[in-house]
Amino acid sequence: DTGVSQNPRHKITKRGQNVTFRCDPISEHNRLYWYRQTLGQGPEFLTYFQNEAQLEKSRLLSDRFSAERPKGSFSTLEIQRTEQGDSAMYLCASSLLATWGIDTQYFGPGTRLTVL
Amino acid sequence: SQQGEEDPQALSIQEGENATMNCSYKTSINNLQWYRQNSGRGLVHLILIRSNEREKHSGRLRVTLDTSKKSSSLLITASRAADTASYFCASSGGLGETSGSRLTFGEGTQLTVNP
């Protein structure tokens, strides 16, 4: 399978614990995005990387959230001191920025986080 | 908060009928994309329309874009039960490399196609 993969698919944790999610993009894609989706809503942008550089972060991304893409390939999203409001589906997408500036984002299956 | 709004929020039709979903956005865009999401799954890219295009077709899908009204529509013709899913529009500003291509999603339309 050459699509975007995310692990784990499901995570249940207790409030106050730290969690880390991983995203493996399509291999030649240089851009990687993180979104969060709550039930009944559309996804909301969190952050994105071009290669290993984190170029933009949403105001939704509080200090408890950190994302990395150390070698410009896979990425991790860590949430520290989880809160019940963090319960959501976390989606990763990757794209290949074309010279004409339009990149189609391909999404992974998501990681569903439940904070008890 | 979401910039996009979709209409209707839910749509139920019979197999074989056409389904039309509308989307509005608030800022200028570089392109607009439509995605499909089956329950609890990731999003599947359906079609992209650039800001200088007015209509685009892909198989049973037809997308229109009216930048003067900041709106788009997705038409699915000859619907099938397998088309049952949530459909989202997503706009992208794409004003330059440093601004990225973050997608701003609408709240989605839940389409149910009854066999």
HADDOCK unambig.tbl for C-alpha pairs under 7 A between the chains (distance, minus, plus):
assign (segid A and resid 41 and name CA) (segid B and resid 107 and name CA) 4.97 0.50 0.50
assign (segid A and resid 42 and name CA) (segid B and resid 105 and name CA) 5.51 0.50 0.50
assign (segid A and resid 42 and name CA) (segid B and resid 106 and name CA) 5.70 0.50 0.50
assign (segid A and resid 42 and name CA) (segid B and resid 107 and name CA) 4.59 0.50 0.50
assign (segid A and resid 42 and name CA) (segid B and resid 108 and name CA) 6.21 0.50 0.50
assign (segid A and resid 43 and name CA) (segid B and resid 105 and name CA) 6.12 0.50 0.50
assign (segid A and resid 44 and name CA) (segid B and resid 104 and name CA) 6.90 0.50 0.50
assign (segid A and resid 44 and name CA) (segid B and resid 105 and name CA) 6.93 0.50 0.50
assign (segid A and resid 45 and name CA) (segid B and resid 102 and name CA) 6.57 0.50 0.50
assign (segid A and resid 45 and name CA) (segid B and resid 103 and name CA) 6.87 0.50 0.50
assign (segid A and resid 55 and name CA) (segid B and resid 98 and name CA) 6.67 0.50 0.50
assign (segid A and resid 106 and name CA) (segid B and resid 45 and name CA) 6.71 0.50 0.50
assign (segid A and resid 107 and name CA) (segid B and resid 42 and name CA) 6.07 0.50 0.50
assign (segid A and resid 107 and name CA) (segid B and resid 43 and name CA) 5.66 0.50 0.50
assign (segid A and resid 107 and name CA) (segid B and resid 44 and name CA) 6.81 0.50 0.50
assign (segid A and resid 108 and name CA) (segid B and resid 42 and name CA) 5.62 0.50 0.50
assign (segid A and resid 109 and name CA) (segid B and resid 41 and name CA) 5.43 0.50 0.50
assign (segid A and resid 109 and name CA) (segid B and resid 42 and name CA) 4.03 0.50 0.50
assign (segid A and resid 110 and name CA) (segid B and resid 41 and name CA) 6.93 0.50 0.50
assign (segid A and resid 110 and name CA) (segid B and resid 42 and name CA) 5.76 0.50 0.50
